[in-house]
Amino acid sequence: ELTKNPIYSSTAVVLKQYIKTKKNGRQYSVLKLRDMKGFIFYTTSYEPLRDLKMHQVDIALLAKDITFLQTLQNFYVPSFNIRVHPREPSLRRTIYNAIAIQHSDANLASLFSALFIATPLEKEMRNSVTLLGTAHLTALSGYHLGLLSTILFFLLKLIYSPFHKRYFPFRNIYYDLGATILFILLGFVFISDSPPSLIRAFVMMFVAFILLYFWLDIFSFETLAIVIGIILALFPNLIFSIGFWLSISGVFYIYLFVQFFKEKKPLWHLFMLNIYLYFALIPIVHTIFPSFALSQLLSIPLSLLFTLFYPIEIFLHLIGFGNLLDSPLKILFDFHSDTKEITTPLWFLILYLVSSLVAMFRKEAFYFTLFLMILFYLFALLS
């Protein structure tokens, strides 16, 4: 359908928009769009465009030469005749506007729209969260779904408990609330435009709910493998998504941690898991993103504080006071240490991944993996 005609007419949402300059000084706009059928593509325009972020647009694409493999990736396609789609604003655009109007700083507006509806961060804010090591907090994932489900559980339990005790005492209240929360979170995934890390997290949550219903083990690597298979069968384009595989890596290392430290107390887990995950993912992250800074160590306490920060900010934005904590946030994001470029050598990455996989079966391999992650961090410090 995309390539059978020389011109493909599309309605798409503008995800990103920024200006670039050619060597001759001529400026042009770069747009990243998501087609209503799920294609994600880039295009350029030399017309003077207004801010189209989060707007639906009608656009004509010269897509005749696009290959099937390209459609599974974020491809570039020439285009013309870009027009704002003549429809009422989408719910996502309405939420985006409601967030933006509460912040005088465009970067902070960008931060909160990323946290609540998964819009792309502004370049300056993206650099700041990278240097603070908090990029994982700004990309909606299982961490955010976990916090949202916890909030929803306590709110819905207050409402449902009286009815349950009086009219449905024979029902399992936890299954009822769990199914309701999953339904609400599914709506959240759609409003957030289904980012890869959020899709992975929701499918894993759904599978976990089914496993709990039948009293089966959640924390198993077989479960993780089944979830990956289901997601890639439904969304094959995620094979090429860096965010998806980083998200899967995070869950894999959490499972390793739980496997070897499940007897420890919950408070110990709360503190140690954040420290462990920071070091566990560094060799993998630096294969793709080379920026290294000492300030990234702040991600450990910031990840802990985020469990309070996120629900507080949701409440503040709902009542129209989303800018209440903007001043301390601006100070935080202006702070960073010197950076350098550290790239994980291919031989070290292979050794690390093989050791991690063997660690599923051997405790010695797990401790060797811990040694490798610390060794890599020391290498980064001394380089």
Disulfide bonds with the S-S distance in Angstrom:
none
